[in-house]
Amino acid sequence: MVGMALGLVVVGGAITLLLSELKTSRRLLLEARLAHDLRTAADTLARDLRRASHWMASTSADATANPHGTILLDDASPMPGDTFRRASYSFDLPDSGAAQASVFAHKDQKLTLKLGGSGAQELTDPTVLRITRLAITPVTTSVALDTLCPQACAPSGTCPTLALRRYDIVLEGQATADPALRREVRTSVHVRNDQWSGTCTGT
C-alpha cells in the first residue's frame, strides 16, 4: 500500500509537471505567433507606405504638379497627440506606370489594406490576432531651397521648399486565444518621395 501511494504521488507529480510544460509551450507558441503576425503586418504597412507619392514623370515635369504628392491621414474619432488610424495615398507602379491608390486602416480589430478599386483585404487574422491600436504620427522636416533660385524669392512666401516626411507607426495587438497576451511593434517609415512646393520667383 505504501508503495502504491508513493507511486501515485510520483505519477501525480509527473502529470502536473507535464501539464505545466504543455501550458508553457502553448504560451510560448502564442507569443511567437503574435509577435510574428504583428511584425509582418507592420512591415507590410511600412513597405507600401514608403512608396507613397512616387511619380514616374517627376524627372521631366514640374515636381509641384505631382498628382500623388498628398498623403492623407484621418480617423473617424481622432486620437490624442496628432495620431491617426487610417492612411490614404497613391503612387505610380514602377512597371506599368499606372496609378495605384492604397488605404490602410484599423477597423473592427483588424488591419486592412485597400488597393485601387478592390475591396479591403485583411492583413491580420482576427481568429488569431486582434489589433487593439494603430497609431500613425507624421513628422515633417521642411528644407528651404531658396538659395538654389537664380534670384531672390518674392516676399509672398512662395520660395521652394522640400518636405522630408517620416511616419512613426505603433501597432498593438492581443492574442485571441489569450487576451492577456499583448504585444506592441514600433517602426518608422521615411517616404522616399519628398514633397516639393513653391517656385523660384524673382523680386
C-alpha positions as CSV (number, residue, x, y, z in Angstrom):
1,M,0.0,0.0,0.0
2,V,2.8,2.4,0.9
3,G,4.5,1.6,-2.4
4,M,1.3,2.3,-4.4
5,A,0.8,5.6,-2.5
6,L,4.3,6.6,-3.3
7,G,3.8,5.6,-6.9
8,L,0.6,7.7,-7.2
9,V,2.4,10.7,-5.7
10,V,5.2,10.3,-8.3
11,V,2.8,9.8,-11.2
12,G,0.7,12.8,-10.0
13,G,3.8,15.0,-9.8
14,A,4.9,13.9,-13.3
15,I,1.4,14.7,-14.7
16,T,1.4,18.1,-13.0
17,L,4.9,18.8,-14.4
18,L,3.8,17.7,-17.9
19,L,0.7,19.9,-17.8
20,S,2.8,22.9,-16.7
21,E,5.3,22.3,-19.6
22,L,2.4,22.0,-22.1
23,K,0.9,25.3,-20.8
24,T,4.3,27.0,-21.0
25,S,4.9,25.7,-24.5
26,R,1.5,26.8,-25.7
27,R,2.1,30.3,-24.3
28,L,5.4,30.5,-26.0
29,L,3.9,29.4,-29.3
30,L,1.2,32.1,-28.9
31,E,3.8,34.7,-28.1
32,A,5.9,33.8,-31.1
33,R,2.8,33.8,-33.4
34,L,1.6,37.1,-32.0
35,A,5.0,38.8,-32.5
36,H,5.4,37.3,-36.0
37,D,2.0,38.4,-37.2
38,L,2.3,41.9,-35.7
39,R,5.8,42.3,-37.3
40,T,4.6,41.0,-40.6
41,A,1.6,43.4,-40.6
42,A,3.8,46.4,-39.6
43,D,6.4,45.5,-42.3
44,T,3.7,45.3,-45.0
45,L,2.3,48.7,-44.0
46,A,5.8,50.3,-43.9
47,R,6.9,48.8,-47.2
48,D,3.8,50.1,-49.0
49,L,3.7,53.5,-47.3
50,R,7.4,54.0,-48.3
51,R,6.3,54.1,-52.0
52,A,3.7,56.9,-51.4
53,S,3.9,59.8,-53.9
54,H,6.1,58.0,-56.4
55,W,5.5,59.7,-59.8
56,M,7.0,58.4,-63.0
57,A,7.0,61.8,-64.7
58,S,8.9,63.6,-61.9
59,T,12.1,63.6,-63.8
60,S,10.7,65.5,-66.7
61,A,7.8,67.6,-65.2
62,D,7.3,70.2,-62.6
63,A,7.6,68.4,-59.2
64,T,4.9,70.6,-57.7
65,A,2.4,69.0,-60.1
66,N,2.8,65.5,-58.6
67,P,-0.7,64.1,-58.5
68,H,0.4,61.7,-55.7
69,G,2.0,64.3,-53.5
70,T,-0.5,64.2,-50.7
71,I,-0.6,61.6,-48.0
72,L,-3.9,61.8,-46.2
73,L,-4.1,60.7,-42.6
74,D,-7.6,60.7,-41.0
75,D,-9.6,59.0,-38.3
76,A,-13.4,58.9,-37.6
77,S,-12.5,59.5,-33.9
78,P,-9.2,61.4,-33.7
79,M,-6.7,60.2,-31.2
80,P,-4.7,62.5,-28.9
81,G,-1.3,63.7,-29.9
82,D,-2.0,64.1,-33.6
83,T,-2.0,60.4,-34.3
84,F,-4.3,58.7,-36.8
85,R,-5.7,55.2,-37.6
86,R,-6.0,55.4,-41.4
87,A,-3.6,56.4,-44.2
88,S,-4.6,57.1,-47.8
89,Y,-2.1,57.7,-50.5
90,S,-1.2,56.9,-54.1
91,F,1.8,56.3,-56.4
92,D,2.7,55.1,-59.8
93,L,3.5,51.4,-60.2
94,P,7.2,51.1,-61.3
95,D,6.5,48.5,-64.1
96,S,3.4,49.9,-65.8
97,G,3.3,53.5,-64.6
98,A,-0.3,53.1,-63.7
99,A,-1.6,54.9,-60.7
100,Q,-2.2,52.8,-57.6
101,A,-4.2,54.0,-54.6
102,S,-3.7,52.5,-51.2
103,V,-5.7,52.8,-47.9
104,F,-4.5,51.3,-44.6
105,A,-7.0,51.2,-41.8
106,H,-7.6,49.8,-38.3
107,K,-11.2,48.7,-38.2
108,D,-13.1,46.0,-36.2
109,Q,-9.8,44.8,-34.5
110,K,-8.2,44.2,-37.9
111,L,-5.6,45.8,-40.1
112,T,-6.9,46.2,-43.6
113,L,-5.4,47.3,-46.9
114,K,-7.4,48.5,-49.9
115,L,-5.7,48.6,-53.3
116,G,-7.3,50.6,-56.1
117,G,-10.9,49.8,-56.6
118,S,-10.7,46.4,-54.9
119,G,-12.3,45.7,-51.6
120,A,-10.4,46.0,-48.3
121,Q,-8.1,42.9,-47.7
122,E,-7.5,41.7,-44.1
123,L,-3.8,41.7,-43.3
124,T,-4.4,40.1,-39.9
125,D,-6.4,37.1,-38.9
126,P,-8.9,38.0,-36.2
127,T,-9.2,34.4,-35.1
128,V,-5.5,34.5,-34.1
129,L,-4.7,38.2,-33.5
130,R,-6.8,41.2,-32.6
131,I,-5.4,44.6,-33.4
132,T,-6.1,46.9,-30.5
133,R,-4.3,50.0,-31.7
134,L,-2.8,51.5,-34.9
135,A,-1.3,54.9,-34.3
136,I,0.4,56.8,-37.2
137,T,2.2,60.0,-36.3
138,P,3.5,62.3,-39.1
139,V,6.9,64.0,-38.6
140,T,7.8,66.5,-41.3
141,T,11.0,68.4,-41.8
142,S,11.0,71.4,-44.2
143,V,14.1,72.2,-46.1
144,A,14.3,75.7,-47.6
145,L,15.6,75.7,-51.2
146,D,15.6,79.4,-51.8
147,T,19.4,79.5,-52.2
148,L,19.0,77.5,-55.4
149,C,17.0,80.2,-57.1
150,P,18.8,82.4,-59.6
151,Q,17.1,85.4,-58.0
152,A,15.9,86.2,-54.5
153,C,12.4,84.9,-53.8
154,A,9.4,87.2,-53.6
155,P,8.3,88.2,-50.1
156,S,5.0,86.5,-50.7
157,G,6.2,83.2,-49.2
158,T,6.4,81.2,-52.5
159,C,10.0,80.1,-52.1
160,P,10.6,76.5,-52.9
161,T,10.7,74.0,-50.0
162,L,11.2,70.3,-49.7
163,A,9.2,68.4,-47.1
164,L,11.0,65.4,-45.8
165,R,8.3,63.1,-44.4
166,R,8.6,60.4,-41.8
167,Y,5.7,58.4,-40.2
168,D,6.1,56.8,-36.8
169,I,3.8,53.8,-36.5
170,V,2.7,51.9,-33.4
171,L,0.8,48.6,-33.9
172,E,-0.6,46.8,-30.8
173,G,-2.4,43.5,-30.7
174,Q,-3.6,40.7,-28.4
175,A,-3.9,37.0,-28.9
176,T,-7.5,36.0,-29.5
177,A,-6.9,32.7,-27.5
178,D,-5.4,34.6,-24.6
179,P,-6.4,38.3,-24.3
180,A,-3.9,38.8,-21.5
181,L,-1.1,38.2,-24.0
182,R,-0.3,41.6,-25.7
183,R,2.5,42.8,-27.8
184,E,3.5,46.1,-29.5
185,V,5.5,46.8,-32.6
186,R,7.0,50.2,-33.4
187,T,8.6,51.3,-36.7
188,S,9.4,54.5,-38.6
189,V,8.9,55.0,-42.3
190,H,10.8,57.6,-44.3
191,V,8.8,58.3,-47.5
192,R,11.2,58.1,-50.4
193,N,9.5,60.7,-52.5
194,D,9.8,64.1,-50.8
195,Q,7.1,66.7,-51.3
196,W,8.1,69.8,-53.3
197,S,6.2,73.1,-53.0
198,G,6.8,76.7,-54.1
199,T,8.6,78.2,-57.0
200,C,11.6,80.4,-57.8
201,T,10.1,83.8,-58.4
202,G,12.3,86.8,-58.6
203,T,11.7,90.1,-56.9
